[in-house]
Amino acid sequence: MGWSDCIECGQTPCICGHDYKGWDTKRKDGLVKAVQGFTTHEFVRWIQRGKVYPSDTIMQMGYEEMLELFLKDKDE
């Protein structure tokens, strides 16, 4: 997406995802990984694995707490 306003929502950056609607999952995951450093699939697999933290504990945490734990585990 360019630096100009989106042709659909008029926002900069775009909030509607118009330019990404035709992308396949692999391409979208690549963009997510470039921005966040990990894919949604990697994050969900980490939660499902439940190796270090039980699923019930994870589900009671806020997003920021889960993300902090995920990034800590990922770096180790």
Legacy VTK file of the C-alpha trace (Angstrom):
# vtk DataFile Version 3.0
C-alpha trace
ASCII
DATASET POLYDATA
POINTS 76 float
0.000 0.000 0.000
1.254 3.455 -0.810
1.672 6.367 1.547
-1.398 8.136 0.162
-5.003 7.838 1.328
-6.786 4.563 0.649
-9.245 4.806 -2.242
-11.896 2.939 -0.230
-11.711 4.222 3.362
-9.718 7.425 2.742
-7.495 6.728 5.764
-3.728 6.853 5.951
-2.744 4.195 6.797
-5.647 2.215 5.411
-7.918 0.673 8.044
-10.190 -1.327 5.741
-7.544 -3.561 4.102
-8.761 -2.798 0.573
-5.352 -3.295 -1.042
-4.889 -6.648 0.696
-8.267 -8.251 -0.141
-6.843 -10.177 -3.094
-3.823 -11.481 -1.204
-3.541 -15.171 -0.342
-2.868 -16.321 3.222
0.850 -16.863 2.638
1.333 -13.310 1.408
-0.724 -11.850 4.281
1.281 -13.905 6.801
4.473 -12.534 5.254
3.272 -8.972 5.809
2.231 -9.731 9.388
5.616 -11.327 10.103
7.436 -8.330 8.597
5.527 -5.948 10.875
5.257 -8.011 14.098
8.201 -10.368 13.801
5.939 -13.449 13.963
2.845 -14.802 12.240
-0.555 -15.277 13.799
-0.137 -19.018 13.171
3.073 -19.083 15.260
1.325 -17.242 18.103
-1.706 -19.562 18.081
0.519 -22.676 17.959
2.403 -21.366 20.995
-0.889 -20.972 22.911
-2.151 -24.396 21.840
1.116 -26.074 22.735
0.523 -25.261 26.407
4.000 -26.618 27.160
5.105 -23.824 29.470
1.791 -22.230 30.403
-1.516 -24.102 30.729
-4.185 -22.990 28.232
-6.522 -21.898 31.035
-3.854 -19.570 32.412
-3.147 -18.112 28.980
-6.830 -17.449 28.288
-7.185 -15.466 31.513
-4.325 -13.137 30.549
-4.627 -9.946 28.565
-3.159 -9.718 25.079
-0.129 -7.722 26.237
0.731 -10.320 28.893
0.408 -13.176 26.394
2.501 -11.334 23.836
5.231 -10.632 26.389
5.403 -14.316 27.352
5.356 -15.415 23.714
8.204 -13.103 22.739
10.209 -14.197 25.801
9.742 -17.892 24.920
10.472 -17.203 21.258
13.816 -15.576 22.066
14.959 -18.473 24.268
LINES 1 77
76 0 1 2 3 4 5 6 7 8 9 10 11 12 13 14 15 16 17 18 19 20 21 22 23 24 25 26 27 28 29 30 31 32 33 34 35 36 37 38 39 40 41 42 43 44 45 46 47 48 49 50 51 52 53 54 55 56 57 58 59 60 61 62 63 64 65 66 67 68 69 70 71 72 73 74 75
